[in-house]
Amino acid sequence: ISPPSREKMISELNSLEYNFTLVISWTVQRNLSLGAKAEITSDKYTVSLSNQTRKGIAKMMSSNDSPDVILEYIYPWYIKAPSVSTAKPVKQLLDNGNFRNLTISLKKEAGTTEWW
């Protein structure tokens, strides 16, 4: 991410004026020789980030030493990928009907190399 884009993202995360969403997507590849109708299936889930999460991500991006951030209820624990359909979360196996939390951290190396 370029420095101007990074500053813009940090500013928008902190402003709380607009909704800020995160999209999690998954892809499942199946073995066609086992009877699947489609080799690849995928789906996605979109969630609006809470103000606390937004502030945490902004702080993480703007400092060298910040705590991890928890993305609440963002990731399905189980995904069902039937042979002819999209890969959907198995709602019956969710914990109280909720997706799982993910903890993210921003790792930095000397220079400009970063990864989540």
C-alpha positions as CSV (number, residue, x, y, z in Angstrom):
1,I,0.0,0.0,0.0
2,S,1.4,3.4,-1.0
3,P,2.0,5.9,1.8
4,P,-0.8,8.3,0.6
5,S,-3.3,5.3,0.4
6,R,-2.2,4.1,3.8
7,E,-2.8,7.6,5.3
8,K,-6.2,7.8,3.6
9,M,-7.2,4.3,5.0
10,I,-6.0,5.2,8.5
11,S,-8.0,8.5,8.3
12,E,-11.2,6.7,7.1
13,L,-10.8,4.0,9.8
14,N,-10.6,6.7,12.5
15,S,-13.3,9.0,11.1
16,L,-16.2,6.7,11.9
17,E,-18.3,8.9,9.6
18,Y,-18.8,6.1,7.0
19,N,-19.4,2.4,7.3
20,F,-16.2,0.4,6.8
21,T,-16.7,-3.2,5.6
22,L,-14.4,-6.2,5.4
23,V,-15.0,-9.1,2.9
24,I,-13.8,-12.6,3.8
25,S,-13.8,-15.0,0.9
26,W,-13.0,-18.7,0.6
27,T,-12.5,-21.1,-2.3
28,V,-12.8,-24.9,-2.3
29,Q,-11.2,-27.0,-5.0
30,R,-12.7,-30.5,-5.5
31,N,-11.6,-33.6,-7.2
32,L,-13.8,-34.0,-10.3
33,S,-12.9,-37.7,-10.5
34,L,-14.8,-38.2,-7.2
35,G,-18.1,-37.1,-8.7
36,A,-18.1,-33.3,-8.2
37,K,-20.0,-31.3,-10.8
38,A,-17.7,-28.3,-10.5
39,E,-14.0,-28.3,-9.7
40,I,-14.0,-24.9,-7.8
41,T,-16.6,-23.3,-5.7
42,S,-16.4,-20.2,-3.5
43,D,-18.4,-17.7,-1.5
44,K,-17.8,-14.6,0.6
45,Y,-19.0,-12.9,3.7
46,T,-19.2,-9.2,4.3
47,V,-19.2,-7.6,7.7
48,S,-19.2,-4.0,9.0
49,L,-16.4,-3.4,11.4
50,S,-17.1,-2.1,14.9
51,N,-15.7,1.3,15.9
52,Q,-13.4,-0.5,18.4
53,T,-12.0,-2.7,15.6
54,R,-11.6,0.2,13.2
55,K,-9.6,2.2,15.8
56,G,-7.5,-0.9,16.5
57,I,-6.6,-1.5,12.9
58,A,-5.8,2.2,12.4
59,K,-3.5,2.2,15.4
60,M,-1.9,-1.0,14.2
61,M,-1.2,0.6,10.8
62,S,0.1,3.9,12.2
63,S,2.5,2.6,14.9
64,N,5.5,0.2,15.1
65,D,4.3,-1.6,18.2
66,S,0.6,-2.2,18.6
67,P,-1.5,-5.0,20.0
68,D,-3.3,-7.6,17.8
69,V,-6.8,-6.8,16.7
70,I,-9.7,-9.2,17.0
71,L,-12.1,-9.3,14.0
72,E,-15.3,-10.4,15.7
73,Y,-17.6,-13.0,14.2
74,I,-15.9,-12.9,10.8
75,Y,-15.0,-16.5,9.9
76,P,-17.2,-19.6,9.5
77,W,-15.9,-22.5,11.5
78,Y,-17.3,-25.1,9.0
79,I,-17.9,-24.8,5.3
80,K,-20.0,-27.2,3.3
81,A,-19.1,-27.6,-0.4
82,P,-21.7,-29.8,-2.1
83,S,-20.8,-31.1,-5.6
84,V,-23.3,-28.8,-7.4
85,S,-23.5,-25.7,-5.1
86,T,-21.6,-22.9,-3.6
87,A,-19.4,-23.3,-0.5
88,K,-21.7,-22.1,2.3
89,P,-21.1,-22.0,6.1
90,V,-22.8,-24.8,8.0
91,K,-25.1,-22.8,10.3
92,Q,-26.1,-25.7,12.4
93,L,-22.5,-26.1,13.6
94,L,-21.9,-22.4,14.5
95,D,-21.3,-21.5,18.1
96,N,-24.6,-19.9,19.2
97,G,-25.2,-19.0,15.5
98,N,-22.1,-16.9,15.3
99,F,-19.0,-17.1,13.1
100,R,-15.6,-17.3,14.8
101,N,-13.3,-14.5,15.7
102,L,-10.0,-13.9,13.9
103,T,-7.0,-12.3,15.5
104,I,-4.9,-10.2,13.2
105,S,-1.5,-8.6,13.6
106,L,0.6,-6.5,11.3
107,K,4.2,-7.9,10.9
108,K,6.9,-5.6,9.8
109,E,10.4,-6.2,8.6
110,A,13.2,-3.7,8.1
111,G,12.3,-1.3,5.3
112,T,8.8,-1.4,3.9
113,T,7.9,-5.1,4.0
114,E,4.7,-5.8,5.9
115,W,2.1,-8.5,6.0
116,W,-1.0,-9.4,8.1
